[in-house]
Amino acid sequence: METFGDDDRPVLAAGPEGAVDTVCQLGELTDKGRETTLALGERLRYLYVDQLGFMPKIISDADMIYLRATPMPRALDSVQQSFVGMYPSSARTASFPPPTIITRAAADETLFPNEPNCRRFSQLSRAFAQRTADRWNDSKDMDYLNSLISKWMPVGAQRVAVDSHPRLSGIMDTVNSTLAHGPKTRLPSAFYDTKGLEIIDKIGTEEWFSGYKESEEYRKVGIGALVGDIVTRMVGSVEGSGNDGLLEVAGVDGDLGKGRGGESGVKLALSGCHDTTLAATLSSLGAFDGEKWPPYTSHIAVELFKDESIKDETAIPTGAAPRQSFLGSSRKKTRLSTLMTRKPIEDLAAEEKVKLQGYFVRLRYNDRPVTVPGCKLPGKHLQGDETFCTLEAFKAIADKFTPRIWTAACAEGLDNPAFPSSPEPAGY
């Protein structure tokens, strides 16, 4: 990377000990990040290819895989590295075409809580952040942080606070980045005080994610569109409508719905997103209580299973391949569908709800199964394991905060109070 020299001449930007090949722009993925996301892809291959045999060992195209990333360079790099880890060159045929990675314009992005392009979410997030500032800025915990690190704050603004400059969450980002990249990047030792780190993490997670736990509207405009898309893909896989993502990535213009290798269903979706995406999703489903800020290269696996002992109430076309036991469907896809994928659960007819029976959803956060509280209720989970939520129950929970039209929801309620009048707990 190039920058200005002392006399305005161009010079290479240098890192520790004069290194010039490891300097990144803001928003880029570091070499360490590439290593860890590649390792994540290798872990996914071990699980879904080697252990479970769910995904093929060798692929000739990526049309059974839905790939998407946010406009942030590090998110695109992350999904690319994960894909290469899962399917390295040795697991792709010589004729393998470039995989399709879907992106959106910033104004339409829902893979992260889009505060700049959603006015109502911007209002709500500021209100919850201010509440956190009011609660903690003059607390003993904040006094303790100031005793540690205030002397390194800018002149004239030396008190550390939730809304200081830099913000407490910005300090946390810097500390976490240095912890991930070795001693040559470290700040003074006071920034790594154990008690101080615990306080920073506690306040940071409250500032950024408490709204999802407390407000249905916050969930709806913050992350509801993404959760709705995930449910749409799962239900689309069940009903064979094409809403599982295949229509977006397969074939050529005017001939969508069938992959170049004959694929008729998306079996895996990989999305390059952000720590705020993961925590927002889990918090909105009531599955983030007691958690710390997501570490680097964290991930959520949303897995769809089918109980093969339950009779399938919907027809499979003659000659179709057997359906996989989880996360996929082999039914023929139509280009457009007005079926049940995006309908709220209460609007589904009885014969539509029957199609969801025998399907279960499991969330794994960093390879650890987590439980949605509403799925603990009798009849809402697989017998003997509360982490396997019935698809019907999972959809019902998600539907409550899935906006019908996200852009419209972002423009509504601008004069309404930011906080709900009564508790609206997540995950039910």
C-alpha positions as CSV (number, residue, x, y, z in Angstrom):
1,M,0.0,0.0,0.0
2,E,1.3,3.4,-0.9
3,T,1.2,6.6,1.1
4,F,2.9,10.1,1.3
5,G,6.5,10.4,2.3
6,D,8.1,13.3,4.2
7,D,8.4,15.5,1.2
8,D,5.1,14.3,-0.5
9,R,6.9,11.7,-2.6
10,P,5.1,8.3,-2.8
11,V,6.4,5.7,-0.4
12,L,5.3,2.2,0.6
13,A,3.4,2.1,3.9
14,A,5.2,0.0,6.4
15,G,4.2,-2.1,9.4
16,P,6.2,-3.5,12.3
17,E,9.9,-3.8,11.5
18,G,9.4,-2.2,8.1
19,A,7.1,-4.9,6.7
20,V,5.4,-3.7,3.5
21,D,3.5,-6.8,2.4
22,T,1.1,-7.1,5.3
23,V,-0.4,-3.6,5.5
24,C,-4.1,-3.5,4.9
25,Q,-6.7,-0.8,4.0
26,L,-9.6,-0.3,6.4
27,G,-12.2,-3.1,5.7
28,E,-9.7,-5.5,4.2
29,L,-9.1,-9.0,5.5
30,T,-5.7,-9.6,7.0
31,D,-3.5,-12.5,6.2
32,K,-4.5,-14.0,9.6
33,G,-8.1,-13.6,8.6
34,R,-7.5,-15.4,5.4
35,E,-5.9,-18.3,7.3
36,T,-8.7,-18.6,9.7
37,T,-11.5,-18.4,7.1
38,L,-9.7,-20.9,5.0
39,A,-9.5,-23.2,8.1
40,L,-13.3,-22.7,8.6
41,G,-13.9,-23.9,5.0
42,E,-11.7,-26.9,5.7
43,R,-13.8,-27.6,8.8
44,L,-17.0,-27.4,6.8
45,R,-15.6,-29.9,4.3
46,Y,-14.6,-32.3,7.1
47,L,-18.1,-32.1,8.5
48,Y,-20.4,-32.0,5.5
49,V,-18.3,-33.9,2.9
50,D,-16.0,-36.3,4.9
51,Q,-18.1,-37.1,8.0
52,L,-21.7,-36.8,6.8
53,G,-21.4,-37.3,3.1
54,F,-23.9,-34.6,2.5
55,M,-22.0,-32.6,0.0
56,P,-20.0,-34.3,-2.9
57,K,-16.3,-34.7,-2.7
58,I,-15.7,-33.2,-6.1
59,I,-17.8,-30.6,-7.9
60,S,-17.8,-29.4,-11.5
61,D,-19.6,-26.2,-10.7
62,A,-21.0,-24.3,-7.7
63,D,-24.6,-24.2,-8.7
64,M,-25.8,-26.2,-5.7
65,I,-24.1,-23.7,-3.4
66,Y,-25.6,-20.2,-2.7
67,L,-22.7,-17.8,-2.2
68,R,-23.3,-14.2,-1.0
69,A,-21.3,-11.4,0.6
70,T,-21.8,-7.9,1.8
71,P,-20.1,-5.0,-0.1
72,M,-17.3,-5.0,2.6
73,P,-14.0,-6.3,1.0
74,R,-13.3,-8.5,4.1
75,A,-16.7,-10.2,3.8
76,L,-16.1,-11.1,0.1
77,D,-12.6,-12.3,0.9
78,S,-14.0,-14.4,3.8
79,V,-16.6,-16.2,1.7
80,Q,-14.0,-16.8,-1.0
81,Q,-11.5,-18.3,1.5
82,S,-14.2,-20.4,3.1
83,F,-15.3,-21.8,-0.3
84,V,-11.7,-22.6,-1.3
85,G,-11.2,-24.3,2.0
86,M,-14.3,-26.4,1.5
87,Y,-13.6,-27.1,-2.2
88,P,-9.9,-26.6,-3.0
89,S,-8.6,-27.0,-6.5
90,S,-8.1,-30.7,-5.9
91,A,-11.8,-31.0,-5.3
92,R,-12.9,-29.1,-8.4
93,T,-12.8,-30.4,-12.0
94,A,-10.6,-28.9,-14.6
95,S,-13.5,-27.3,-16.3
96,F,-14.9,-25.7,-13.1
97,P,-16.3,-22.3,-14.0
98,P,-15.9,-19.2,-11.7
99,P,-18.5,-19.5,-8.9
100,T,-21.3,-17.0,-8.7
101,I,-21.1,-14.8,-5.5
102,I,-24.2,-12.6,-5.1
103,T,-23.9,-9.1,-3.7
104,R,-26.3,-6.2,-3.2
105,A,-26.1,-2.4,-3.4
106,A,-25.5,-0.9,0.0
107,A,-29.0,0.5,0.2
108,D,-30.4,-3.0,-0.2
109,E,-28.0,-4.8,2.0
110,T,-29.6,-7.0,4.7
111,L,-26.6,-9.2,5.5
112,F,-25.8,-6.9,8.4
113,P,-27.9,-4.4,10.4
114,N,-28.0,-1.6,7.9
115,E,-28.1,1.5,10.0
116,P,-27.0,4.0,7.3
117,N,-29.9,2.9,5.0
118,C,-32.7,2.2,7.4
119,R,-33.9,5.4,9.1
120,R,-36.0,3.7,11.8
121,F,-33.2,1.3,12.7
122,S,-30.9,4.2,13.0
123,Q,-33.3,5.9,15.4
124,L,-33.6,2.8,17.5
125,S,-29.9,1.9,17.6
126,R,-29.1,5.4,18.7
127,A,-31.7,5.3,21.4
128,F,-30.5,2.0,22.8
129,A,-26.9,3.2,22.6
130,Q,-27.7,6.3,24.5
131,R,-29.5,4.2,27.2
132,T,-26.3,2.2,27.6
133,A,-24.3,5.4,27.8
134,D,-26.6,6.8,30.5
135,R,-26.4,3.6,32.4
136,W,-22.6,3.1,32.4
137,N,-20.8,6.4,31.7
138,D,-20.7,7.4,35.4
139,S,-20.5,3.8,36.8
140,K,-17.7,2.3,39.0
141,D,-16.9,0.0,36.1
142,M,-16.3,3.0,33.8
143,D,-14.2,4.6,36.5
144,Y,-12.1,1.4,36.6
145,L,-11.5,1.6,32.8
146,N,-10.5,5.2,33.1
147,S,-8.0,4.3,35.8
148,L,-6.4,2.0,33.3
149,I,-6.5,3.7,29.9
150,S,-7.7,7.3,30.0
151,K,-4.2,8.7,29.7
152,W,-4.0,7.4,26.2
153,M,-7.3,9.1,25.1
154,P,-7.1,12.3,23.0
155,V,-6.2,15.6,24.7
156,G,-9.4,17.4,25.7
157,A,-11.5,14.2,25.7
158,Q,-9.6,11.9,28.0
159,R,-12.5,10.3,29.8
160,V,-13.4,6.9,28.4
161,A,-17.1,6.5,27.9
162,V,-19.7,4.6,25.8
163,D,-20.0,7.6,23.6
164,S,-16.5,9.0,23.9
165,H,-14.2,9.7,20.9
166,P,-13.1,7.0,20.2
167,R,-16.2,5.2,21.4
168,L,-15.7,2.4,23.9
169,S,-16.8,-0.1,21.2
170,G,-14.1,1.3,18.9
171,I,-11.5,0.7,21.6
172,M,-12.8,-2.8,22.0
173,D,-12.4,-3.4,18.2
174,T,-8.8,-2.2,18.3
175,V,-7.9,-4.3,21.3
176,N,-9.5,-7.4,19.8
177,S,-7.6,-6.9,16.5
178,T,-4.3,-6.7,18.3
179,L,-5.1,-9.8,20.3
180,A,-5.7,-11.7,17.1
181,H,-2.5,-10.5,15.4
182,G,0.4,-11.1,17.8
183,P,2.7,-9.1,20.1
184,K,4.1,-6.8,17.4
185,T,0.6,-5.1,17.1
186,R,0.0,-4.8,20.9
187,L,-1.1,-1.7,22.7
188,P,0.2,-0.8,26.2
189,S,-0.5,-3.7,28.7
190,A,-3.2,-1.8,30.6
191,F,-5.5,-2.4,27.6
192,Y,-5.4,-6.1,28.3
193,D,-6.3,-6.1,31.9
194,T,-8.6,-9.1,32.5
195,K,-11.2,-7.2,34.5
196,G,-11.1,-4.3,32.1
197,L,-11.6,-6.6,29.1
198,E,-14.6,-8.1,30.8
199,I,-16.2,-4.7,31.5
200,I,-15.6,-3.5,27.9
201,D,-17.2,-6.7,26.4
202,K,-20.2,-6.5,28.8
203,I,-20.9,-2.9,27.9
204,G,-20.2,-3.3,24.2
205,T,-22.6,-6.3,23.8
206,E,-25.3,-4.4,25.7
207,E,-24.9,-1.3,23.6
208,W,-25.0,-3.1,20.3
209,F,-27.3,-6.1,20.9
210,S,-29.7,-5.5,23.8
211,G,-32.3,-4.0,21.4
212,Y,-32.7,-7.3,19.6
213,K,-33.5,-9.0,22.9
214,E,-36.0,-6.4,24.0
215,S,-37.8,-5.0,21.0
216,E,-39.7,-6.7,18.2
217,E,-39.4,-3.6,16.0
218,Y,-35.6,-3.5,16.6
219,R,-35.4,-7.1,15.5
220,K,-37.6,-6.5,12.4
221,V,-35.7,-3.5,11.0
222,G,-32.3,-4.7,12.2
223,I,-32.0,-8.3,11.1
224,G,-35.5,-9.5,10.3
225,A,-35.1,-9.4,6.5
226,L,-32.1,-11.7,6.7
227,V,-33.7,-14.2,9.0
228,G,-36.7,-14.1,6.7
229,D,-34.5,-14.9,3.7
230,I,-33.0,-17.9,5.6
231,V,-36.4,-19.2,6.4
232,T,-37.5,-18.6,2.8
233,R,-34.7,-20.8,1.5
234,M,-35.5,-23.6,4.0
235,V,-39.2,-23.6,3.2
236,G,-38.4,-23.2,-0.5
237,S,-36.3,-26.4,-0.2
238,V,-39.1,-28.2,1.4
239,E,-41.8,-27.2,-1.1
240,G,-39.5,-27.3,-4.1
241,S,-40.4,-23.8,-5.3
242,G,-37.0,-22.5,-6.3
243,N,-37.0,-20.1,-3.4
244,D,-34.1,-22.0,-1.9
245,G,-31.7,-19.7,-3.8
246,L,-31.2,-21.8,-7.0
247,L,-33.0,-19.3,-9.2
248,E,-30.5,-16.7,-8.2
249,V,-27.3,-18.6,-9.1
250,A,-28.0,-21.3,-11.6
251,G,-28.2,-21.5,-15.4
252,V,-28.1,-18.5,-17.6
253,D,-30.4,-15.5,-18.1
254,G,-33.8,-16.7,-19.2
255,D,-33.1,-20.3,-18.3
256,L,-32.8,-20.3,-14.5
257,G,-33.8,-23.1,-12.1
258,K,-31.4,-25.8,-13.3
259,G,-27.6,-25.9,-12.6
260,R,-25.0,-26.3,-15.3
261,G,-24.4,-29.8,-13.9
262,G,-28.0,-30.7,-13.8
263,E,-28.5,-29.6,-10.2
264,S,-32.1,-28.9,-9.2
265,G,-31.6,-27.8,-5.6
266,V,-29.3,-25.7,-3.5
267,K,-27.8,-27.8,-0.8
268,L,-25.6,-25.2,1.0
269,A,-25.5,-21.5,1.4
270,L,-22.4,-19.6,2.5
271,S,-22.7,-15.9,3.3
272,G,-19.8,-13.6,4.2
273,C,-21.1,-11.2,6.8
274,H,-20.0,-9.6,10.1
275,D,-19.9,-10.0,13.9
276,T,-22.9,-7.8,14.2
277,T,-24.8,-10.1,11.8
278,L,-24.2,-13.1,14.0
279,A,-24.9,-11.6,17.3
280,A,-28.0,-9.8,16.0
281,T,-29.4,-13.1,14.5
282,L,-28.8,-15.1,17.7
283,S,-30.1,-12.3,20.0
284,S,-33.2,-12.0,17.9
285,L,-33.8,-15.7,18.3
286,G,-33.2,-15.6,22.1
287,A,-30.0,-17.6,21.7
288,F,-27.3,-15.1,22.8
289,D,-27.8,-14.7,26.5
290,G,-24.6,-14.7,28.4
291,E,-22.4,-14.6,25.3
292,K,-19.4,-12.4,24.7
293,W,-18.8,-10.4,21.5
294,P,-18.3,-12.8,18.6
295,P,-14.6,-13.7,18.2
296,Y,-13.0,-13.4,14.7
297,T,-14.1,-16.0,12.2
298,S,-17.2,-16.9,14.2
299,H,-20.0,-18.5,12.2
300,I,-23.5,-19.7,12.6
301,A,-24.7,-22.9,10.9
302,V,-28.4,-23.1,10.2
303,E,-29.1,-26.7,9.4
304,L,-32.4,-28.2,8.0
305,F,-33.1,-31.8,8.8
306,K,-35.8,-34.2,7.7
307,D,-37.1,-37.1,9.8
308,E,-37.2,-39.8,7.1
309,S,-39.6,-41.9,9.2
310,I,-42.4,-39.4,8.7
311,K,-44.3,-39.9,5.5
312,D,-43.9,-37.1,2.9
313,E,-47.2,-35.5,2.1
314,T,-46.0,-33.8,-1.1
315,A,-45.2,-35.5,-4.3
316,I,-41.7,-35.9,-5.7
317,P,-41.5,-36.0,-9.6
318,T,-41.1,-39.4,-11.1
319,G,-37.4,-40.3,-11.6
320,A,-36.2,-37.7,-9.1
321,A,-33.2,-38.6,-6.9
322,P,-33.9,-39.4,-3.3
323,R,-34.1,-36.4,-1.0
324,Q,-31.2,-35.8,1.3
325,S,-31.7,-36.2,5.0
326,F,-31.0,-32.5,5.7
327,L,-30.5,-29.1,4.0
328,G,-31.7,-29.8,0.5
329,S,-34.4,-30.9,-1.8
330,S,-34.5,-32.6,-5.2
331,R,-37.9,-31.4,-6.4
332,K,-38.2,-29.5,-9.7
333,K,-38.0,-25.7,-9.3
334,T,-40.2,-23.2,-11.0
335,R,-38.8,-19.8,-12.0
336,L,-41.2,-17.8,-9.9
337,S,-43.2,-18.9,-6.9
338,T,-46.2,-17.4,-5.0
339,L,-46.3,-20.4,-2.7
340,M,-45.8,-20.5,1.0
341,T,-42.1,-19.5,1.4
342,R,-42.7,-15.9,2.5
343,K,-46.2,-16.3,3.9
344,P,-46.5,-15.8,7.7
345,I,-47.3,-19.0,9.4
346,E,-50.8,-17.8,10.4
347,D,-51.6,-17.3,6.7
348,L,-50.8,-20.8,5.7
349,A,-53.6,-23.2,4.9
350,A,-53.7,-26.5,6.8
351,E,-52.5,-28.4,3.7
352,E,-49.5,-26.0,3.5
353,K,-48.6,-26.5,7.1
354,V,-48.6,-30.3,6.6
355,K,-45.7,-29.9,4.2
356,L,-43.5,-28.5,7.0
357,Q,-44.1,-31.6,9.3
358,G,-41.1,-33.8,9.8
359,Y,-38.5,-31.0,9.3
360,F,-36.3,-29.6,12.0
361,V,-33.9,-26.7,12.3
362,R,-30.8,-26.6,14.3
363,L,-28.5,-23.6,15.0
364,R,-24.8,-24.2,15.7
365,Y,-22.8,-21.2,16.9
366,N,-19.1,-21.8,16.4
367,D,-19.8,-25.6,16.3
368,R,-21.8,-25.5,19.5
369,P,-25.6,-26.2,19.3
370,V,-27.7,-23.4,20.7
371,T,-31.4,-23.5,21.8
372,V,-34.1,-21.1,20.8
373,P,-36.3,-20.7,23.9
374,G,-39.6,-20.9,22.1
375,C,-38.5,-24.3,20.7
376,K,-38.3,-25.8,24.3
377,L,-42.0,-26.0,24.5
378,P,-43.8,-29.4,24.1
379,G,-44.3,-30.3,20.5
380,K,-41.9,-27.6,19.2
381,H,-38.8,-29.8,19.0
382,L,-37.5,-33.2,18.2
383,Q,-38.3,-35.5,21.1
384,G,-35.3,-35.7,23.4
385,D,-33.3,-32.8,21.9
386,E,-34.5,-29.2,22.3
387,T,-31.8,-27.9,19.9
388,F,-33.8,-29.4,17.0
389,C,-36.6,-27.0,16.6
390,T,-39.5,-28.0,14.3
391,L,-39.5,-26.0,11.1
392,E,-43.0,-24.8,11.8
393,A,-42.1,-23.5,15.2
394,F,-38.9,-21.9,13.9
395,K,-40.8,-20.2,11.1
396,A,-43.5,-19.0,13.5
397,I,-40.8,-17.4,15.7
398,A,-39.0,-15.8,12.8
399,D,-42.2,-14.6,11.1
400,K,-42.9,-12.3,14.1
401,F,-40.0,-10.1,13.2
402,T,-39.7,-10.7,9.4
403,P,-40.8,-7.5,7.7
404,R,-43.3,-7.8,4.8
405,I,-41.3,-5.1,3.0
406,W,-38.0,-4.1,4.8
407,T,-37.7,-0.7,3.0
408,A,-41.2,0.3,4.1
409,A,-40.6,-0.8,7.6
410,C,-37.5,1.4,7.7
411,A,-39.6,4.4,6.9
412,E,-42.4,3.7,9.4
413,G,-42.9,4.8,13.0
414,L,-40.4,7.6,12.8
415,D,-42.4,9.6,15.4
416,N,-43.0,6.6,17.7
417,P,-41.1,6.0,21.0
418,A,-37.9,3.9,20.6
419,F,-38.6,1.5,23.5
420,P,-41.6,-0.9,23.6
421,S,-44.3,-0.1,26.2
422,S,-44.1,-3.7,27.5
423,P,-41.5,-6.5,27.3
424,E,-41.1,-8.2,24.0
425,P,-38.6,-11.0,24.7
426,A,-36.8,-12.6,21.8
427,G,-37.1,-16.2,20.7
428,Y,-40.8,-16.8,21.1
